[in-house]
Amino acid sequence: MANGRVKIDGWAPLGWLWLSALAGLSVGCGQEDPEDPPPGELQPYHPLVAGSSWEYDHGGRWDEVVTLSEADFGGQPAFLMSDSPNPSDRLRSDAIIASVDGRVVRLEKDELLVGTDGSTTLDSSATYGVGFTRFNEDWANQAVGYKETPEYVRVETRPGEAAPRPPENRRHTFEIMNLHADVQTPIGSFDCIEIKRTKDWQAEEDGVDASDADAKTFWFARGVGKVQERNDESGNTEVLTAYEIPGL
């Protein structure tokens, strides 16, 4: 991707065969305090539906809008997740995500610098090999205290550099903290699964980007997606204030 556009032609990431097993996507629920669906028809915790949007309050500092649209990635269906710029650094991102056997993964991300006139300039691009895990639907079938540590390879490219930076072998540990956390938001309460994510890697050289390194806790609700996120190191939070998932 560059300047907000998806790069498709001429690139196939290592481990791409994972995408041949893209799982069927379920339509999420866009209602406040949704009722429990009949057995066997549970909505996903991370719905992937084109045209969806979520709004988050970052502790009163700024409001973020996240949108989801269809994307083609190497001939396979995927989604483009875009967010609005952070006013502190004017950076926003476009990320390619997909579902692989119930695991929602980030495959590629562009960081874009937004000018005062609304123009965008590519700041950096990253690929994630088999994918950086955002959520695994199988976590709902596990007990509190369950942990897993998926691995991936991150490769960063910056404009003007002759070649990509050295690959970084990274992994995060995800731990289930609560299967039914009651999360209060401005738009109601949600029954959420609570997941703690900690990094399990060290930068291999000075200057390597440390994004996604902070320990964080996430709360996801079925048919809604991410309801709340907390940076456990800075204490900063983001809380869902509105969302829309087409079709419901």
N, C-alpha and C positions, 0 to 999 in steps of 0.2 A: 504494500500500500504506500502511496505517496500523496501528500496533500489531500488526505481524506478519501482517496480512491483505492480500491482493492487491486493488488497485484495478483494476477492469476497465471498468465502464460509463462512457460519456460522455467517453472520451479516446482520441485516435488521434494518435500522434506523427508529426512530419514525417518523411518517408521510410519510412512504414509499408509501402509496397508491396514493400519488400525481403522482408518476411515471407511474402509470397505464394509465395516460392520456397524455403520451408523444405526443407532437404535431409532425405532419409531418415536415420533414426537407427539406428546399429548397436549391438548389445549388446556391452558390454565384458567383459573377462576378469578374474576375481577370484582368480586363482591367483598364488602366488609364483613368480618366474622363469618366466613362461609360455613355452611352446614356440612357435616360429615357425609361424603357420598356413600352409596351402597358398597358393600364388600366387593373387592375385586375391581373397583373403579376409582381407586385413590389417585388424586392428582399429583403430579410431580412437585418436588420441593423447588426445582429450578426450571420453571416452564420456559420452553423455547418456542415462541409464537411471533411470527413477523408482524410488525406494527405495534408491538407492546411498548410501554414506556413506564418508567418509575421515577419518582421525585424524592430526593432525600435532603433533609436538613442537617447540615454539618455543624451542630452545636451552636446555631445562631450566627455562625461566621459567614456562611454562604449556602446557597441552594443549588443542588446538582440535579440535572435531568439526564437520564439514561434511556436510550432508545435501542430497539432491536429491529433489524431488517434482514431480508434474505440476501444471501451471498453465494456465489459459486467459488469453490476453492479446489483447484486442481481437478475440476470435473465432478466434484462431489458436493452435495448440498451442505451449507453451513450458514452461519449468521454473522452479521456485522453488528457489534455492540459499540455504540458511540456515546460519549458523555460530553457534558458541557465544561468549559474551561474553569479551572481553579483560579480565582482572582489573585491569589498570592504569587503565582508564577506564570499565569496565562497559558498553561499547558492543558491540553485535552488529549483524549486517546480514541483511536479506532482499533478495535480488536476483533479478530476472527475467532469465533467459538463454534464448537460442534459437540454433539452427544455421541459418545462411543460406549456402547454396552451400558448405558445408564450413567456413565461418568461424563459430566460436562467439563470440557477442557478448552483452554485458550491455546490456539495454535500460532498466532501471529499478532503483533501489536505495533502500531505506529504512535509515537508521541508527537503531537503537533503544537507548535507555538502560534497562538492566535494574536494577531496584531490589533491595534485600536480601531482599524477600519474593517475588522472582521476577516481579513485575509489569513491564510494558514501557511506556515512554513514547516517542513519536516525537520524535527529535532533528532529523532532516532527511530530505528526499527529493530524489532527483535522477533526471532522465531524460537519455538519451544519443542522441537523434535516431536515426540509422541504426544506432547501436550502438557500444559501446566493445569493441574486439577483445580477447578472452581467448586465443584460439588459432586458427590457420588451418591446416587439414589439408594444404593445398597446400605448406606449408613443407617437408614431407618430400620433395617432388619437386625442391627447389632445392638449390643448392650452398652449401657453407660460405662465409660472407661475404655471402650474399644479404640485401638490406635492403628493407623496405617501410614506408611511413608513412601508414597509414589515418587519415582525419579523422573527427571527430564533433562534435556540438554538445551541450554539457552545460548543463542548466538546473537550478538548485537552488532548492528551496522549504523554508522553515523555518516551524514552527508559530508563529502569531501575527503573521506578516508579511502585509501586505495583498496583496502580489503576489510572484510568483517573482523571483528575482534575475536580473540581465541574463544573457543567453545567453553562454557562453564557447566560442569556437572552439578546439578542442584537437586535438592529434595526437600520436602516439607513433611512434618508429622502432623496429622490431623487426629484429634481426640474428641470423642463424643462426651460432652459434659452433661447434657440433659436431653431427653427425648420429648419432653412436653413442658417447655418453658413458656410461661405466660408473659408475653411482651406487650407492654402498653405503648401505644403510639397516638399521635394526634387524630388518627382516623379510626381508632378502635384497638381492641386487643387481639392478639394472634397467638395460636398454639404453635410453638416453634421447636425445631430441633436446634440445639446449641452446639456449635463446633468450635474448638480452639485449634488454631494453626500456628505452628512454630517452625522456624527454619532449621534445617539440619544439614547445613553446608557452610563452608568458609570460602571467602573470595580467594582465588588462586594467585592474584597479583594486585598490586596497588592500582587504584583507579577503576577497578571493575565495578560496574553498576550494582548497587545494593538494593534495588527495588524489590518489593515483596519480602524483605528481610525481617521487618518488625513482626513480633508476635501479635496476633489478632484473634478476636472472637467474633463469630458470625451467628446470626439467628435467621433461619429460613422457615417459611410457612408453606404448606401444601397449596398449590394453585396460585401462589402469590410470588414467591421468589425471596430474595433477601429483604428482610424486614428491618434488621439493625446490624451495624458493624461497629466494633470498638477496637481501637489501637491500644493494646494492653501496655505499651511502653509510654506513649504520649498522653493517653487518656482521652484522645479525641474520638468522637462518636459521629455516626450518621444514622438517621432514623427516617423510616419511610413516612412520607406525608401525603402521597397520592400515587395511584398506579392505574393502568388500563391494559387489559389483555383482550384483544378483539375476539369476537365470537361468543362472548358470554355477557 
